[in-house]
Amino acid sequence: MQYSMNKSVVDDLKTKFGPVEFHTGPFKTFPGNWFLLELKPMPLNSEIKDVASDICRNGSVKVNKGKVKHHLDNCDRESHSFSSKLRHVEKIISDLKDEKYYIAVHPGDKNILNGQPIAISIKPEINYIKYPDHPHLNTGAKDVSMEGFNFHLPDSLCYTDNPKQLGTDMVDRMLFAFDLITIWLFRHQIWLKTREVYGKGTWIGPEAASFPPYIYPKILNPLGKCRCGKNKKYGNCHRPYDIKKLRKKAKQNNRINLKHQTYGSWKKNIYNPQRKSLKVLKNILL
């Protein structure tokens, strides 16, 4: 199943969500039908601590015109305290800056990410090349087939672990996805700031389990920063350990296939297939 868009759906999304454009293909070497979200997710200064606290406690927040908002105009502000484990998050809240993000969103395909809309940050880039220690990304895939095209799917935002919650009504489904993506970006901003200040980022709210070690040799640049967050090259830090785990998993001793992940396939810290796909998306949407 592939999700198609008609004019009434697109117009409804623009009216209800706001900062969204729609680009329909097909495009050369790349599938068509992409939304472009232009988002500045950070809440108002007067609401930012309340919103962050609500997310930390897995509470409700809302999104309006591409910005995360507090769910109630009047509430008991004493309930918005941070736990002792998250006081370090509270300390950096006032240092956050309102950043703009351009997110490419495909309506989805049942054979990819369980059919959820695919969200890719194209400006700034958010992927495992840039952030090998990121806790909430979907890994890209080679030779993905969608809408009659075979292409390299870049890393995407892991904004839901339950795609079924998005529903089947096209407008409601996409609006829900857009809201979750916006909230994800605010959480990403907090993760980045805590990473900058404390050396290791904190992802507020529910967290998915990290990948098992044997996954990382297939997706991380050996010349890039290690997945553990230390300022060391992955190849000189956790990569040998991860490869041992991969060999054990594959039960093939030294016959594992990492040909596409050799040092020679990386240039200037960039893995070419993903870089090429991101460039195509930028040329289409920006």
N, C-alpha and C positions, 0 to 999 in steps of 0.2 A: 504493500500500500504506500502510495506517495500522496502527500497533502498538497492539493492545488488551491490557488487563491483566485477569487473573482473580485470584481471591482467593489461590490457592496461590502465584502468582508474587509478589504483594504481600507475603504473609506471609513468604515466603522472603527477600525483600529486606530486610524489617525485621529479621529474625533475623540475617542475615549482615552487613548494613551498619550497622544501629543507628539513627542519628538521622534517620529518614525517616518522613514521613506521606504518605498517599495520599488525594487528593480527586478524586472522580469526578463528572462533569457529566451532561448538558450544563448550562452556565451561561448566563445571559442575555448575549447579544452576544459570547460568548467560548467557544471549544472547551473540552471537559472533559478529564478524565484527566490530572491534574497531580500530580507528587510535590513535596513541600516538604522540602528538606534543611536541617537546622539544624547548621551546621558551625563548628568552631573549629579551623582547619587547622594552626596553628603547632605544630611539634614541641616536645617537652620541651626545657627549657633545656640539659640534658646532651647532647642529640642535634642541636640546631638547626644548629650549624656543619657537622657531618658530613653532615646531610641536604642543606643548601644546597650544599655542595661536590659531593656526588653528582649533584645536579640540574645544576650548572654543567658537569659532565663528561659529562652525558647518561647517568649511571649509574642504577641501580635504586633506587627507594624504595618503600615500601609505605604503605598507609592502613589505619588501624584505628579504627573507631567515629568517623569524621569528623575524624581527626587524622593528619597526615603523620608517618610513623615511619621510623627507620633500617631498612635491609633486613636487617642482620645484628646479632646481639647482641654478637658478638666479631669484630673486624676489625683490619686494619692501619691505625691512625689516621694514620700518616704519609702515607698515600695521599689524605688528605682536605685537602690544602693547596689554596690558591687561586692561580690563575695571577697573574702581575704585573698583567694587565689587569683583574683582578677583586678586587684587594686592597681597593678602595673598598667593595665589597660586604661583604667580611669585617668591615670596620670598623663597619658599621651593624647587624650581626646582633644584637648584644647589646641594641640599642635597640628592637627590635621588640616590639610588644605583642600579646597574644593577643586577637584580634577575633572576634566572632561574625557569621556571614553566614547569611542566609536566601535560599536559591536555589530558584527554581521550575524544575522539569524536566518537559518534555513528552516522552513516549516517542518521538516523531518521526513524520515523514511523508516519504515518498520524494521528494516534490516540493520539500522545503525542506531546505537545508543537506545535501544528499545523503543524507537519511534519518537523520542522527545525532540522538540525543536533544537537545532544545533546552534550554539552560540560561540562565536569566535571573536576575540578582541583583536582588532586590526590596528588600532591606534589608541593608546600604546599597545604594543604586543604583550600578551600574557600567555606564556607557554613554558614548557620544560627546558627550552633552550635558555631562556632568560631567568627562570626561577626553578631550578632543579629540585628545590626543597618545598615547592608549593603543595599544600595539603588537599586542594580541591580542584584538580584539573582532570579532564578525560584525555587519555593519550590519543594522538593522531593515528591514522592508519594508512598503510600503503595500498594502492590499487583498490580503492573503494569504488563500487559501482552504484551510481545514482542518476536517475533521469537520462539513462543512455550514455553516461560519461564514466570513464574510469580515470580517477585522479587521486592525488594524495590529500587526505583530509588532515588539516592542521589540528594541533591540540585545541581543545575547546573547554568551556567553562562547565564545571560539574556543579550545577546549581540545584539539582534535585536528585534524590535517590529513589524517587517514586513517581515515574512518568505517568502512571495511571491517574494520579491526583489531578492532572491537568484537564482531564475530561475529554470529550469528543466534539463538543460544539466548537467550531473553528474560531469564532471571535473570542469566546471565553477562554479557550485553550491557549491562544496566543497571548491574550492579556495577562493570564496567570503566569505564563512563561516570562513575559517582559518584566513583570513585577519581581519575580524571583531572581532574574538576572540583575536587576537594579539593586536589590538587597545584597546579592552576592558581591557586587562591586564595592559596596560600602564596607562589607566585611573584609574584602581584599585590601582596602585602604588601611584598615586597622592592622591587618596582618603585616603589611609593608612597613608601617610605622613602628610597630613593636619589634619587627625584625631589625630595622635600622637602629633603634635605641638599645635593645637588649641582646642583639645577636641572633635571636631565634624568634620567629614570628608566632603570634597567638591568633588562632582562628576562633572567633567568638561564635557561640551557638553550637548546635549539634555538629559533631565531626564524624566523617567517615573514616574507616580504618585505612592506614597507609598501605601502599603496595607492598607485597612480599619482596624480599631482596632480589629474587631472580628476574623480576620484571625490569629493573632499572638498566641493566646493560643494553637492552634493546631500544631504550628511548633517550638515554642521557649522553651528552657530549663528554667524552673522556677528558677533554681539555677545559671543560667548564667547571663551575663551582660544584662541590660535592653535595649530594642530597642531604647530608647530615646538618648542613648549615654552616659548617666550618669554612674558613677562607682558604680551602685547599682544593687543588684540582681533583675532580672525581677519579681520574685515572690513577692518582697517587694516594687515594684515600680509600673509599669503600668499594671501588670497582672490582679489584681482585677478589674480595670477599663475596660480592654479588655474583661474579662469574662462577665461583665455586658452587654457590647455591643453584645457579642455572644449570650447571653440569650435572649436579645431583638430581635436579628435577627432570632433566632430559634423559638421564641415565645413558649418556652417550660419551662419557669421558671427555676427550678433547674434540669430539666431532660436532660440537654445537655450531650453528650457523650464525656468526656475527660478522659476515663479510661486509654488510652494508654499514657496520658500526666500527670499522677499523679507524685508526687515527687518521689515515690518509683521506678518508671520506668527509672529514670535517675541515672546514677552511674558515679561519678568523672567527672561530667559536659558533659557526652557523652550519646547520645540517641542511644541505641543498634542497631536498624534496619539499620540506616544510616551508622553507624560505620562498621557493618558487610559487607554491600555492598561495601563500600570504600576499605575495606581490600581485598575483592575478586578482585576488579579491579586492585589494586596495585599488587597482586600476579600474575595476568594475564599479565599485561603490563610492569611492572618494573623488 
